[in-house]
Amino acid sequence: MYMIVESGGMQFRLEPNASVKIPKIVGEPGEHVALGHVLACGDTSGVVLGRPFVEGAIAHATVIGHGRGPKVRGFKFKRRKNYRRHWGHRQWFTELKVDELVTPSEKATTAGGDNGT
């Protein structure tokens, strides 16, 4: 089973027990977070696409830590004008460990359960 989720304007493929680095979100290491912007989820039976998101699908994960990515250097110049500018940037990220992927059908069966009737 896998899910495609959106976070920070980017899309990530999540699988159970995998770790993924996403743009920085609020959360302390060890804290549980839920990613609800699920664009698609799939398994052996097929793929469910959202319009724009899959209703009821949630990815539960644990924050492992925060960090900064590799340095990206920018440079621009104009020839024969003695104009040169360079800069560097390191993007903050949050590393997550995916605990559980809940699809809409699983949520309906587990959340509904026995209504005591």
N, C-alpha and C positions, 0 to 999 in steps of 0.2 A: 504494500500500500504506500502511496505517496500523495503529497499535496503540493500545489504551487500557491505560495502566499506572497502578498505584497507588503513590503515594509520599507519606508524611507524612499518611496518612488522606484524601488527596484523589486524584481521578482526572484524568489528563491524556491528551490525544490527541497522539500522536507521529507525525510523518511524516519521511521521509529529508531531510536537509539543512535541517531547520527548527531554530530555537532555541526553548527553552521555559524558563520560570522555575518551579522546584519548591521546596518547603520545603527548608531547608538540609540538605545531606548532607556527609559527610566526603570531602574531595578537594581537591587543589591545582589551580590553573588549569593547563590543559594535560594533566592526568591523564585517563586513560580509565576510565569506569565502566560497569557493566552493570546494567540495570534488569530484574529477573527476575519481578516481580509483574505479569505481563501478564494482564489480564482478558479481552481480546478482541483479535483481529487480523483484518483484512479486506483484500481487494483486489477486483479485477474479477470473480473467480470466486465470491466469497461471503464470508461472515463465519464465523469460528470463535470460539465462546464458551467460556470456561473455567469449570470447576466446582471450586473457585473461580478457579483460575488455569489458563492454557493451558500444558500440559506441553511443555517444550522450546523455548518462545518466549522470546527475549531481545532487548532493545533495547540496543545499544552506543552510547555517547555520550561526548563530550569536555567536560570542565568548562571553561567560558569564564571564570567568575568568581563571586564572592559579593557580595551587596549587601543592602540593606534596602528594603522596600517603602514605600509612602506611609503617612503617619501616620493612624491611625484614632483618633478622639477619642471618649471615653465621657463621659457626663454623667448624673448622677442628682440629684434634689432632692425635697424634701417641702415642699409649699406651706404657708405660714404657720408654719413651724417653724425658719426660718433655717438650713436644712440643704441644702448644695450640695457636691457632690464631682465633680471632673472629673479625667481622666487621659488619657494618650496612649500609643499602642503602635505600634511599627514592626516588622513581621515580617521575619526574616532569610530570604533565598532564595539558591538556587544556580542560575545560568544554565547550561544545557547546550545543546550543538549535537549533534543526533542524527546519528550517522555511518551506522549500519546497523541494519536491523530483520531479525532472523532468525526465520523461522517454523519450526514443527516439521518440515514437509516438507523445507525447505531444509537444516535441520540434519542430518536423516537422510541426505540425499544428499551433502552436503559432508563431514560427519564420517565417514560410512561409507567413501565413496570406493572405491578399489580396494584390497582386502585382500591384495594380493600373490598371489592365486591364479590 
